[in-house]
Amino acid sequence: MFAIGAIGVAYLSLWLRNARLLAGSGLIGQRNLVGQTTTFQTSDVGRLLIATVVYSKNSTPQKALYVFSPSGKVLMTLNTRAWGDEAIAKVVDATGKSLEYRDAPIASREFQAEFPAAVGWAALHPTLLGGGIVIVALVLAIGIPIAWALLSKQ
């Protein structure tokens, strides 16, 4: 429990220190929690959509701003709750595009059918991803002590 708590605190402190939205003259972008910056020309933005996507029946629906290229590829996805209305408005204003809203929550499979490049494999299969993470963690938790014991006997 302490390790999970420490990971959570480290993630939060990295996010608070490094994560930024960038909105300026002709450019929009973001800097992630490790400080990697990704920017796009506002001329590369084709569509802005705020939608609430339900990724699984057990998860809370996630409301996000999806920034699409003219070809339908997702350039950025910004969680509106994490960034807040003011920051989202700055990104929207910088693009000069009109913002579209989807009021009703939409299932991730339906969202992917309408926007094929917007939803990744992990979002479509959260149970498989979670199960895989648990299996890897168990294999490591069991395998490392066994390997350590075998190596220390030699």
C-alpha positions in Angstrom: 0.0 0.0 0.0 2.8 2.4 0.8 4.5 1.7 -2.6 1.2 2.5 -4.4 0.8 5.6 -2.4 4.3 6.7 -3.1 3.8 6.1 -6.9 0.6 8.2 -6.7 2.3 11.1 -4.9 5.2 10.9 -7.4 2.8 11.0 -10.4 0.8 13.9 -8.9 3.9 15.9 -8.1 5.4 15.3 -11.6 2.0 16.3 -13.2 1.8 19.5 -11.2 5.4 20.5 -11.9 5.6 19.6 -15.6 2.2 19.3 -17.3 1.1 22.4 -19.2 -1.2 23.4 -22.0 0.3 25.5 -24.7 -1.9 28.0 -26.6 -0.4 30.8 -28.6 -0.2 32.5 -31.9 -0.6 29.7 -34.5 0.3 26.9 -32.1 -1.4 24.7 -29.6 0.1 21.8 -27.6 0.8 20.2 -24.3 3.7 19.2 -22.1 3.3 15.9 -20.4 4.3 14.9 -16.9 7.9 14.0 -17.9 8.3 17.4 -19.7 7.9 16.1 -23.3 6.3 18.9 -25.4 4.0 18.2 -28.4 2.8 21.1 -30.5 0.6 21.5 -33.5 -0.1 24.3 -35.9 -3.6 25.6 -35.5 -3.9 25.2 -39.3 -3.6 21.4 -38.7 -6.8 21.4 -36.5 -9.9 20.4 -38.3 -12.4 19.9 -35.6 -12.9 20.4 -31.8 -15.3 18.1 -29.9 -16.2 17.9 -26.2 -17.7 14.5 -25.5 -18.3 12.3 -22.5 -17.1 8.8 -23.3 -18.0 5.7 -21.2 -15.0 3.3 -21.4 -16.5 0.5 -19.3 -19.7 -0.1 -17.3 -17.7 0.1 -14.1 -15.8 3.3 -14.8 -16.8 6.9 -14.5 -17.5 8.5 -17.8 -14.7 10.8 -19.0 -15.5 14.2 -20.4 -12.7 15.4 -22.7 -11.8 17.8 -25.5 -10.8 15.9 -28.6 -8.7 17.9 -31.1 -9.0 16.3 -34.5 -7.0 16.9 -37.7 -8.9 17.4 -41.0 -8.3 13.6 -41.7 -9.9 12.6 -38.4 -6.8 11.7 -36.5 -6.7 12.8 -32.9 -4.0 15.3 -32.2 -4.8 15.8 -28.5 -7.2 14.6 -25.9 -7.6 16.8 -22.9 -9.6 15.8 -19.8 -11.8 18.8 -19.1 -11.9 18.1 -15.4 -8.2 18.0 -15.0 -7.5 21.1 -17.0 -10.5 23.2 -16.2 -12.8 25.4 -18.3 -10.4 28.4 -18.6 -7.5 26.3 -20.0 -9.8 24.5 -22.4 -11.2 27.9 -23.6 -7.7 29.2 -24.3 -7.0 26.2 -26.5 -10.3 26.6 -28.3 -9.7 30.3 -28.8 -6.2 29.7 -30.1 -7.5 27.4 -32.8 -10.2 29.7 -34.0 -12.5 26.8 -34.6 -16.0 26.4 -33.3 -16.4 23.9 -30.5 -18.9 21.0 -30.9 -20.6 19.3 -27.9 -22.0 15.9 -27.3 -24.2 16.2 -24.3 -25.2 12.6 -23.8 -22.5 10.1 -22.7 -21.5 7.7 -25.5 -20.0 4.2 -25.2 -16.4 3.9 -26.3 -17.3 1.4 -29.1 -19.9 3.8 -30.5 -17.4 6.7 -30.2 -14.8 4.6 -32.0 -17.3 3.7 -34.8 -17.9 7.4 -35.4 -14.2 8.5 -34.8 -12.0 5.5 -35.7 -8.7 7.1 -34.7 -9.9 8.6 -31.4 -10.0 5.6 -29.2 -7.0 3.3 -28.6 -6.9 -0.4 -27.8 -6.4 0.2 -24.1 -9.6 2.3 -23.9 -11.6 -0.4 -25.7 -10.3 -3.3 -23.6 -9.8 -2.0 -20.0 -10.5 -5.3 -18.4 -7.9 -7.1 -20.5 -5.4 -4.3 -19.8 -6.1 -4.5 -16.1 -5.9 -8.3 -16.1 -2.6 -8.2 -18.0 -1.1 -5.7 -15.5 -2.2 -7.9 -12.6 -0.7 -11.0 -14.2 2.6 -9.2 -14.9 2.7 -7.9 -11.3 2.1 -11.4 -9.9 4.7 -13.0 -12.1 7.2 -10.4 -11.0 6.2 -10.7 -7.3 6.6 -14.5 -7.4 9.5 -14.7 -9.9 11.9 -12.2 -8.4 12.1 -13.9 -5.0 12.5 -17.3 -6.6 15.2 -16.1 -9.0 16.9 -14.4 -6.0 16.9 -17.6 -4.0 18.2 -19.6 -6.9 21.0 -17.2 -7.6 22.0 -16.8 -4.0 22.5 -20.6 -3.7 25.1 -20.7 -6.5 
